Amino acid sequence: MSVTHRLTAPAPGWTATADVVVVGSGVAGLTVALNVRKAGLRAMVVTKAMLDEGSTRWAQGGIAAALGEGDTPEQHLDDTLVAGAGLCDEEAVRTLVTEGPDAVRRLIATGALFDRGEDGEILLTREGGHHRRRIAHAGGDATGAEISRALVSAVRDDPGIELIEHALVLDLLTDAEGHAAGLTLHVMGEGQRDGVGAVRARAVVLATGGMGQVFSATTNPAVSTGDGVALALRAGAAVTDLEFVQFHPTVLWLGPDAEGQQPLVSEAVRGEGAHLVDADGVRFMVGQHELAELAPRDIVAKAITRRMQEQGAEHMFLDGRHFGAEMWERRFPTILASCRAHGIDPVTAPIPVAPAAHYASGGVRTDRLGRTSVPGLYACGEVACTGVHGANRLASNSLLEGLVFAERIAADLAERHRAGELPERTVDVAAARAARPVPLPPSEARAEIQRLMSRGAGVLRSAASMADTAAGLALLAEQAHAHMAEEKPADPRVETWEAANLLLVATALVAAAGQREETRGCHWREDFPERDDAHWRRHLITTLTASGDPVSTPEEQ
């Protein structure tokens, strides 16, 4: 199989080599790099901004694992399956929860410092959907930043890991057999590695994070433009469950016109006892679910949205005034500082909150070794769909998934290396040149894509809203094709490549969401309000047609 679609871009002007090239520098990507090095493989990490600027550093709540007394992997499995609303791969979840505790211990051995009590034991908290305290945290509410610090330090100390920062990955390179043989990328730098280049490798690992920037308001950083999913689709890989985008229930509301990355108010705040209330102080989650404010995120996000609709309100409130100043300062210093920076003091006033795009439960389809449908191409972390999250990710399972499946990818690569199954690859240059160039929308299309998606494919969806969204996205694609035909294409640059990635991912997401005629997990259809196990307890697999259009096919039941 050869790659049939590629972004419009100049030919590579320089070439680098590695045994394994990892795209992304969050918990998943850096864990792969560190572990393949132990097997004697040369690793290269390519990251879009600086090494520590991915989504991992923004994770506040923590990492879930059965570390506490009385807790077991089986209980963690049960909570994960419930949150996943019937679409989890149970064996993948079992892998996660059984390998998770030791993976966290190895992370600690790498240098990550988690919060501990006076007895020296790791402090654990609860979050939505968990029936036990099993969330390990660091710096109160700065867990992701601490994990990132520890892994970045370890990577920088390893001379066998080469780093390329400020690099946007473009497309996969393959050999004559269709095996991944490297990738093309654009480096925003100076000197020898500037502009478009190529990295040739024996295997490629995508750890590019999420695609939250497809919506106007998100907790994701600006770099989260779905680059990995878009690359995989263009390379012929299958993606799964794109319709299941988790909207975090409690994101700091900054006004009706706020766009881009919004400050997160961690679920751990509710885990410690904060209440969701409306403007009248009514705790509207009580009676809606046995766990009230600690119900799974999809249930809380829907309840907030319903209450906002009923009352004509733009937000609800999270009330943690009863914590007192000392607890806010000790347990949630990051959130406290963020709120105060925006003129809100949680010690004396409730925090205005509303749902915003947070996490993609779907992504590039993989097996339990992180292998995609393209030989030699792996994926882990948020860009991947391992089957762990199903229709709705359980809180704080994301860092754990990145950690566990990154270790599994590295182990598979090490085993293949020992077995002689990772030979050097020769790029099929003719196939790369023959791939159909994808026309680039102008950079301003990004804002239009976000507007369309937020309005028609956000928390609330219907056939009518998504038809409007699909039509708007199709018009943007038609305009890009027309400009290319008229020889007036948008300039190939970071902004237009990102816009092209967002347009492809948005189109694929809407295609899947329009097909799933039910409400399940974090996919909420107003016109199909019930869960329909008879027809829809199965996955949607999305690939590109020869013309480059996403098509979603239901998996056989």
C-alpha positions as CSV (number, residue, x, y, z in Angstrom):
1,M,0.0,0.0,0.0
2,S,1.4,3.4,-0.9
3,V,0.4,6.8,0.5
4,T,-2.1,8.3,-1.9
5,H,-2.6,11.8,-0.4
6,R,-0.2,14.4,0.9
7,L,-0.2,18.0,1.9
8,T,0.9,20.5,-0.7
9,A,4.4,21.3,0.3
10,P,7.9,21.9,-1.2
11,A,10.2,19.0,-1.7
12,P,12.4,18.1,1.3
13,G,15.6,20.2,1.3
14,W,17.4,18.1,4.0
15,T,17.3,14.6,5.4
16,A,18.0,13.1,8.8
17,T,17.9,9.5,9.9
18,A,16.9,7.5,13.0
19,D,15.8,4.0,13.9
20,V,12.6,5.2,15.4
21,V,11.1,8.7,14.9
22,V,8.5,9.8,17.6
23,V,6.2,12.6,16.8
24,G,5.1,14.4,20.0
25,S,6.7,15.2,23.3
26,G,4.0,14.4,25.9
27,V,3.9,11.5,28.3
28,A,3.4,9.0,25.5
29,G,6.0,10.2,23.0
30,L,8.8,10.7,25.6
31,T,8.1,7.4,27.2
32,V,8.5,5.6,23.8
33,A,11.7,7.4,23.2
34,L,13.2,6.6,26.6
35,N,12.3,2.9,26.3
36,V,13.4,2.3,22.8
37,R,16.8,3.7,23.8
38,K,17.1,1.0,26.4
39,A,16.8,-1.5,23.6
40,G,19.7,0.1,21.8
41,L,17.7,1.9,19.1
42,R,18.4,5.4,18.0
43,A,15.4,7.6,18.7
44,M,14.5,11.0,17.4
45,V,11.7,13.1,18.9
46,V,10.0,15.6,16.7
47,T,7.8,18.1,18.5
48,K,5.7,21.0,17.2
49,A,6.8,23.6,19.8
50,M,9.2,23.3,22.7
51,L,9.7,19.9,24.2
52,D,7.4,20.6,27.2
53,E,4.6,22.5,25.4
54,G,2.2,19.6,24.6
55,S,-1.0,18.7,26.4
56,T,0.6,16.7,29.2
57,R,1.8,19.8,31.0
58,W,-1.7,21.1,31.2
59,A,-3.1,18.0,32.9
60,Q,-4.2,19.1,36.4
61,G,-6.0,16.3,38.1
62,G,-3.6,13.4,38.0
63,I,-3.0,9.9,36.8
64,A,-5.4,7.0,37.8
65,A,-4.1,3.7,39.0
66,A,-5.0,1.1,41.6
67,L,-2.3,2.1,44.1
68,G,-4.4,2.6,47.2
69,E,-5.2,0.1,50.0
70,G,-8.3,-1.9,49.1
71,D,-8.3,-0.8,45.5
72,T,-7.8,-3.4,42.7
73,P,-7.3,-3.3,39.0
74,E,-10.7,-5.1,38.7
75,Q,-12.4,-2.2,40.4
76,H,-10.6,0.3,38.1
77,L,-11.7,-1.8,35.1
78,D,-15.3,-1.7,36.2
79,D,-15.3,2.1,36.5
80,T,-13.7,2.4,33.1
81,L,-16.2,0.1,31.4
82,V,-19.1,2.0,32.9
83,A,-17.8,5.4,31.7
84,G,-17.1,4.0,28.3
85,A,-20.8,3.3,27.7
86,G,-20.5,-0.1,26.1
87,L,-17.8,0.6,23.6
88,C,-14.6,-0.1,25.5
89,D,-12.3,-3.0,24.4
90,E,-12.4,-4.9,27.7
91,E,-9.0,-6.6,27.1
92,A,-7.4,-3.3,26.3
93,V,-8.8,-1.9,29.5
94,R,-7.6,-4.9,31.4
95,T,-4.1,-4.3,30.0
96,L,-4.4,-0.6,31.1
97,V,-5.4,-1.3,34.7
98,T,-3.2,-4.3,35.4
99,E,0.0,-2.8,33.9
100,G,-0.8,0.7,35.1
101,P,0.4,0.6,38.8
102,D,3.9,-0.7,37.8
103,A,4.0,1.8,35.0
104,V,3.4,4.6,37.5
105,R,6.1,3.2,39.7
106,R,8.5,3.3,36.8
107,L,7.5,6.9,36.1
108,I,8.4,7.7,39.7
109,A,11.8,5.9,39.3
110,T,12.4,8.2,36.3
111,G,12.1,11.2,38.6
112,A,8.4,12.2,38.8
113,L,7.6,13.5,42.3
114,F,4.0,12.8,43.4
115,D,2.3,14.4,46.4
116,R,2.8,12.3,49.6
117,G,1.3,12.3,53.1
118,E,3.2,12.5,56.3
119,D,3.6,8.7,56.2
120,G,5.4,8.9,52.9
121,E,2.5,7.2,51.0
122,I,1.3,8.7,47.7
123,L,-1.8,10.9,48.3
124,L,-4.8,9.8,46.2
125,T,-8.0,11.7,45.4
126,R,-11.2,10.9,43.5
127,E,-12.6,12.2,40.3
128,G,-15.8,11.7,38.3
129,G,-16.7,8.1,37.6
130,H,-14.3,6.6,40.1
131,H,-15.7,4.8,43.1
132,R,-12.4,4.9,45.0
133,R,-9.6,7.3,45.6
134,R,-7.0,6.3,43.0
135,I,-5.8,9.6,41.4
136,A,-2.2,10.3,42.1
137,H,-1.3,14.0,41.8
138,A,1.7,16.3,42.0
139,G,2.1,19.9,43.0
140,G,-1.5,19.8,44.1
141,D,-3.0,20.4,40.7
142,A,0.1,20.4,38.5
143,T,0.5,16.7,37.8
144,G,1.0,17.0,34.1
145,A,3.7,19.7,34.5
146,E,5.6,17.5,37.0
147,I,5.4,14.4,34.7
148,S,6.5,16.5,31.8
149,R,9.4,17.9,33.8
150,A,10.7,14.5,34.8
151,L,10.4,13.0,31.3
152,V,11.9,16.0,29.5
153,S,14.8,16.0,32.0
154,A,15.4,12.3,31.3
155,V,15.2,12.8,27.5
156,R,17.6,15.7,27.5
157,D,20.1,13.7,29.6
158,D,20.1,10.9,27.0
159,P,22.6,11.6,24.2
160,G,21.1,8.8,22.1
161,I,17.8,10.8,21.7
162,E,17.9,13.5,19.0
163,L,15.5,16.3,19.3
164,I,13.9,18.5,16.7
165,E,11.7,21.2,18.2
166,H,9.4,23.7,16.4
167,A,8.7,21.1,13.8
168,L,5.3,20.4,12.2
169,V,5.0,16.9,10.8
170,L,3.5,16.8,7.3
171,D,3.2,13.3,5.8
172,L,4.3,9.7,6.2
173,L,7.0,8.2,3.9
174,T,6.7,4.5,2.9
175,D,8.8,2.0,1.1
176,A,7.8,-0.1,-1.9
177,E,6.0,-2.6,0.4
178,G,3.9,0.1,2.1
179,H,5.8,0.0,5.3
180,A,6.5,3.3,7.2
181,A,9.9,4.5,6.2
182,G,9.9,8.0,7.8
183,L,8.1,11.3,7.4
184,T,8.3,14.8,6.0
185,L,8.2,17.8,8.3
186,H,8.7,21.5,8.4
187,V,11.1,23.0,10.9
188,M,10.5,26.6,12.0
189,G,14.1,27.4,12.8
190,E,17.4,28.5,11.4
191,G,20.4,26.9,10.0
192,Q,20.8,23.4,8.4
193,R,17.3,22.2,9.5
194,D,15.0,24.9,8.3
195,G,12.0,24.5,6.2
196,V,10.7,21.2,4.8
197,G,12.9,18.1,5.4
198,A,12.6,14.4,5.7
199,V,13.4,11.9,8.5
200,R,14.1,8.4,7.4
201,A,13.4,5.7,10.0
202,R,12.6,2.0,10.5
203,A,9.4,2.8,12.3
204,V,7.3,5.9,13.0
205,V,5.3,6.6,16.3
206,L,2.6,9.2,16.4
207,A,2.1,10.7,19.8
208,T,0.8,14.1,18.6
209,G,-2.0,14.6,21.1
210,G,-5.5,15.8,20.4
211,M,-7.5,17.9,18.1
212,G,-9.3,20.3,20.4
213,Q,-8.5,23.3,18.3
214,V,-11.2,22.1,15.8
215,F,-13.6,23.9,18.2
216,S,-13.7,27.5,19.2
217,A,-13.3,26.9,22.9
218,T,-11.0,24.1,24.2
219,T,-8.7,23.2,27.0
220,N,-6.1,22.0,24.5
221,P,-3.1,24.1,23.6
222,A,-2.8,25.9,20.3
223,V,-0.7,23.1,18.8
224,S,-3.5,20.5,19.1
225,T,-4.7,20.7,15.5
226,G,-5.3,17.0,14.8
227,D,-2.0,16.7,12.8
228,G,-1.5,13.0,13.7
229,V,-5.0,11.9,12.8
230,A,-4.9,13.8,9.6
231,L,-1.5,12.3,8.6
232,A,-2.7,8.8,9.4
233,L,-5.8,9.3,7.2
234,R,-3.7,10.6,4.3
235,A,-1.4,7.6,4.8
236,G,-4.3,5.2,4.4
237,A,-4.7,4.3,8.1
238,A,-8.0,3.6,9.7
239,V,-9.3,5.9,12.5
240,T,-12.1,5.1,14.9
241,D,-14.7,6.7,17.0
242,L,-13.9,10.3,16.1
243,E,-17.5,11.3,17.1
244,F,-16.7,10.8,20.8
245,V,-15.2,14.1,21.8
246,Q,-15.3,14.7,25.5
247,F,-16.3,18.2,26.6
248,H,-14.9,18.9,30.0
249,P,-17.8,20.1,32.2
250,T,-15.9,22.7,34.2
251,V,-13.9,25.1,32.1
252,L,-13.5,28.6,33.4
253,W,-16.0,30.8,31.6
254,L,-14.4,33.9,30.3
255,G,-17.3,35.4,28.4
256,P,-19.3,34.7,25.2
257,D,-16.6,35.7,22.8
258,A,-13.7,33.7,24.4
259,E,-11.8,31.6,21.9
260,G,-8.8,29.3,21.9
261,Q,-7.4,27.6,24.9
262,Q,-9.5,28.1,28.0
263,P,-8.4,27.6,31.6
264,L,-9.4,24.2,33.0
265,V,-10.9,23.8,36.5
266,S,-9.9,20.2,37.3
267,E,-12.4,17.5,38.1
268,A,-10.3,17.0,41.3
269,V,-11.9,20.2,42.7
270,R,-15.2,18.3,42.6
271,G,-13.4,15.2,43.9
272,E,-12.5,17.2,47.0
273,G,-16.1,18.3,47.6
274,A,-16.9,21.4,45.5
275,H,-20.5,21.7,44.4
276,L,-22.0,22.5,41.0
277,V,-24.8,25.1,41.4
278,D,-26.9,27.4,39.3
279,A,-27.2,31.2,39.9
280,D,-29.7,30.5,42.7
281,G,-27.3,28.2,44.5
282,V,-29.2,25.0,43.7
283,R,-27.1,21.8,43.4
284,F,-28.7,20.5,40.2
285,M,-26.5,17.3,40.0
286,V,-28.1,15.9,43.2
287,G,-30.7,13.3,42.1
288,Q,-29.4,13.1,38.6
289,H,-26.8,10.4,39.3
290,E,-25.7,8.4,42.3
291,L,-22.3,10.2,42.3
292,A,-23.9,13.6,41.9
293,E,-21.1,16.0,40.9
294,L,-18.7,13.0,40.5
295,A,-20.8,11.4,37.7
296,P,-18.9,10.6,34.5
297,R,-18.0,13.7,32.5
298,D,-20.5,13.2,29.7
299,I,-23.3,13.1,32.3
300,V,-22.1,16.2,34.1
301,A,-21.5,18.2,30.8
302,K,-25.0,17.3,29.6
303,A,-26.6,18.3,32.9
304,I,-24.8,21.7,32.9
305,T,-25.8,22.3,29.3
306,R,-29.5,21.4,30.0
307,R,-29.5,23.7,33.0
308,M,-28.1,26.5,30.9
309,Q,-30.7,26.0,28.3
310,E,-33.6,25.8,30.8
311,Q,-32.4,29.0,32.5
312,G,-31.2,30.9,29.5
313,A,-27.8,31.1,31.2
314,E,-24.3,31.2,29.6
315,H,-22.7,29.3,32.5
316,M,-23.2,27.5,35.8
317,F,-21.0,27.8,38.9
318,L,-18.6,25.6,40.8
319,D,-18.7,26.4,44.5
320,G,-15.7,25.6,46.6
321,R,-15.9,28.5,49.1
322,H,-16.2,26.0,52.0
323,F,-12.6,24.8,51.2
324,G,-11.1,27.9,52.8
325,A,-8.0,29.8,51.7
326,E,-5.5,27.3,53.1
327,M,-6.9,24.3,51.1
328,W,-7.1,26.3,47.9
329,E,-3.5,27.4,48.2
330,R,-2.2,24.0,49.1
331,R,-4.3,21.7,47.0
332,F,-5.1,23.8,43.9
333,P,-2.5,26.5,43.6
334,T,-2.6,26.5,39.8
335,I,-6.3,26.8,39.5
336,L,-6.4,29.5,42.2
337,A,-3.8,31.6,40.4
338,S,-5.6,31.2,37.1
339,C,-9.0,32.2,38.5
340,R,-7.5,35.2,40.3
341,A,-5.7,36.2,37.1
342,H,-9.1,36.5,35.5
343,G,-10.7,38.5,38.4
344,I,-12.3,35.6,40.3
345,D,-11.4,34.5,43.8
346,P,-12.6,30.9,44.5
347,V,-12.1,31.5,48.2
348,T,-14.8,34.1,48.3
349,A,-17.0,33.5,45.2
350,P,-18.2,30.6,43.1
351,I,-16.3,30.0,39.8
352,P,-18.3,30.5,36.5
353,V,-17.9,27.3,34.4
354,A,-19.2,25.9,31.1
355,P,-18.2,22.8,29.0
356,A,-15.5,23.1,26.4
357,A,-13.8,20.6,24.1
358,H,-11.3,18.6,26.1
359,Y,-10.3,15.1,24.9
360,A,-10.7,12.9,21.8
361,S,-11.7,9.4,22.9
362,G,-11.3,8.2,19.3
363,G,-8.3,8.5,17.1
364,V,-5.9,6.4,15.0
365,R,-7.1,2.8,15.3
366,T,-4.4,0.5,17.0
367,D,-4.1,-2.9,18.5
368,R,-2.9,-3.5,22.0
369,L,0.8,-3.1,20.9
370,G,0.0,0.3,19.4
371,R,0.3,-0.9,15.8
372,T,-1.9,0.9,13.3
373,S,-3.3,-0.6,10.0
374,V,-0.2,0.8,8.2
375,P,2.8,-1.5,8.8
376,G,5.5,0.2,10.8
377,L,3.3,3.1,11.9
378,Y,2.4,3.2,15.6
379,A,0.2,5.5,17.6
380,C,-0.2,6.2,21.4
381,G,-1.7,8.8,23.7
382,E,-4.6,11.0,22.7
383,V,-4.0,10.6,19.0
384,A,-4.6,6.8,19.2
385,C,-7.8,4.8,19.7
386,T,-6.7,1.7,21.7
387,G,-10.2,0.9,22.7
388,V,-9.6,1.9,26.3
389,H,-11.9,4.9,26.5
390,G,-14.9,3.7,24.5
391,A,-17.6,6.3,24.1
392,N,-16.3,8.5,27.0
393,R,-12.9,8.6,28.8
394,L,-12.9,8.0,32.5
395,A,-11.2,10.9,34.3
396,S,-7.4,10.7,34.6
397,N,-7.1,7.5,32.5
398,S,-5.4,9.5,29.7
399,L,-2.0,10.0,31.2
400,L,-2.1,6.3,32.3
401,E,-3.0,5.2,28.8
402,G,-0.2,7.2,27.2
403,L,2.3,5.7,29.7
404,V,1.2,2.0,29.4
405,F,0.7,1.8,25.7
406,A,4.0,3.8,25.0
407,E,5.8,1.1,27.0
408,R,4.0,-1.6,25.0
409,I,5.1,0.1,21.7
410,A,8.7,0.3,22.8
411,A,8.6,-3.3,23.9
412,D,7.2,-4.4,20.5
413,L,9.8,-2.4,18.7
414,A,12.6,-3.9,20.8
415,E,11.3,-7.4,20.2
416,R,11.1,-6.7,16.4
417,H,14.6,-5.3,16.5
418,R,16.0,-8.4,18.2
419,A,14.2,-10.6,15.7
420,G,15.6,-8.7,12.8
421,E,12.2,-7.4,11.7
422,L,13.3,-3.7,11.7
423,P,15.6,-3.4,8.7
424,E,16.5,-0.1,7.2
425,R,13.9,1.2,4.8
426,T,14.2,2.7,1.4
427,V,11.7,5.4,0.7
428,D,9.6,4.8,-2.4
429,V,10.3,8.2,-3.9
430,A,8.1,7.6,-7.0
431,A,5.1,6.8,-4.8
432,A,5.7,9.9,-2.7
433,R,5.7,12.1,-5.8
434,A,2.6,10.4,-7.2
435,A,0.5,11.0,-4.1
436,R,-2.3,13.4,-4.7
437,P,-1.5,16.9,-3.2
438,V,-4.2,18.2,-0.8
439,P,-5.1,21.8,-1.6
440,L,-4.6,24.1,1.3
441,P,-7.3,26.4,2.7
442,P,-6.2,29.9,3.7
443,S,-5.1,30.4,7.3
444,E,-8.3,32.3,8.1
445,A,-10.3,29.1,7.4
446,R,-9.3,27.9,10.9
447,A,-11.6,30.3,12.6
448,E,-14.5,29.4,10.3
449,I,-13.9,25.7,10.9
450,Q,-14.0,26.3,14.6
451,R,-17.2,28.4,14.4
452,L,-18.9,25.7,12.3
453,M,-17.9,22.9,14.6
454,S,-18.8,24.6,17.8
455,R,-22.2,25.6,16.5
456,G,-23.2,22.3,14.9
457,A,-21.1,19.5,16.3
458,G,-20.4,20.5,19.9
459,V,-22.0,19.2,23.1
460,L,-25.4,19.2,21.4
461,R,-25.8,17.6,17.9
462,S,-28.7,16.9,15.5
463,A,-29.0,15.8,11.9
464,A,-29.9,19.4,10.9
465,S,-27.0,21.0,12.8
466,M,-24.5,18.5,11.4
467,A,-25.8,18.8,7.9
468,D,-25.2,22.6,8.1
469,T,-21.7,22.0,9.5
470,A,-20.9,19.4,6.8
471,A,-22.1,21.8,4.1
472,G,-19.9,24.6,5.5
473,L,-16.9,22.4,5.7
474,A,-17.5,21.1,2.1
475,L,-17.6,24.7,0.9
476,L,-14.2,25.5,2.4
477,A,-12.8,22.4,0.7
478,E,-14.3,23.3,-2.6
479,Q,-12.9,26.8,-2.4
480,A,-9.4,25.4,-1.7
481,H,-9.7,23.1,-4.7
482,A,-10.9,26.0,-6.9
483,H,-8.0,28.2,-5.9
484,M,-5.6,25.4,-6.7
485,A,-7.2,24.8,-10.1
486,E,-6.9,28.6,-10.8
487,E,-3.3,28.5,-9.8
488,K,-4.0,30.8,-6.9
489,P,-3.4,28.3,-4.0
490,A,-2.8,29.3,-0.4
491,D,0.9,29.5,0.4
492,P,2.3,26.3,2.0
493,R,3.1,27.3,5.5
494,V,2.4,26.3,9.1
495,E,-0.9,28.1,9.3
496,T,-2.3,26.7,6.0
497,W,-1.1,23.2,6.8
498,E,-2.8,23.4,10.2
499,A,-6.0,24.6,8.5
500,A,-5.9,21.7,6.1
501,N,-5.4,19.2,9.0
502,L,-8.3,20.8,10.9
503,L,-10.6,20.7,7.9
504,L,-9.9,17.0,7.3
505,V,-10.3,16.0,10.9
506,A,-13.5,18.1,11.2
507,T,-15.0,16.6,8.1
508,A,-14.2,13.1,9.3
509,L,-15.7,13.8,12.7
510,V,-18.9,15.2,11.4
511,A,-19.2,12.3,8.9
512,A,-19.0,9.8,11.8
513,A,-21.2,11.8,14.2
514,G,-23.9,12.2,11.5
515,Q,-24.0,8.5,11.0
516,R,-24.2,7.5,14.7
517,E,-28.0,7.9,15.2
518,E,-28.1,7.5,19.0
519,T,-26.9,9.2,22.2
520,R,-24.0,7.4,23.8
521,G,-21.2,8.6,26.1
522,C,-20.1,12.0,25.0
523,H,-21.9,11.9,21.7
524,W,-25.3,13.5,22.3
525,R,-27.9,13.6,19.6
526,E,-31.0,15.7,20.3
527,D,-32.9,13.9,17.6
528,F,-31.9,10.4,18.9
529,P,-31.8,10.9,22.7
530,E,-31.6,7.2,23.6
531,R,-28.7,4.7,23.6
532,D,-29.4,2.1,20.9
533,D,-27.3,-1.1,21.6
534,A,-29.2,-3.1,19.0
535,H,-27.8,-1.0,16.2
536,W,-24.9,1.0,17.5
537,R,-23.0,-1.0,20.1
538,R,-20.1,-1.0,17.6
539,H,-17.4,1.3,16.3
540,L,-17.3,3.5,13.2
541,I,-14.1,3.1,11.2
542,T,-13.1,6.0,9.0
543,T,-10.8,6.0,6.1
544,L,-10.2,8.2,3.0
545,T,-11.6,7.5,-0.4
546,A,-9.4,7.7,-3.5
547,S,-10.7,11.3,-3.9
548,G,-9.7,12.2,-0.4
549,D,-13.1,12.2,1.2
550,P,-13.6,10.6,4.7
551,V,-16.0,7.7,4.8
552,S,-17.2,6.0,8.0
553,T,-18.1,2.3,8.0
554,P,-19.8,0.6,10.9
555,E,-17.8,-2.3,12.3
556,E,-19.5,-5.7,12.1
557,Q,-21.3,-6.6,15.2
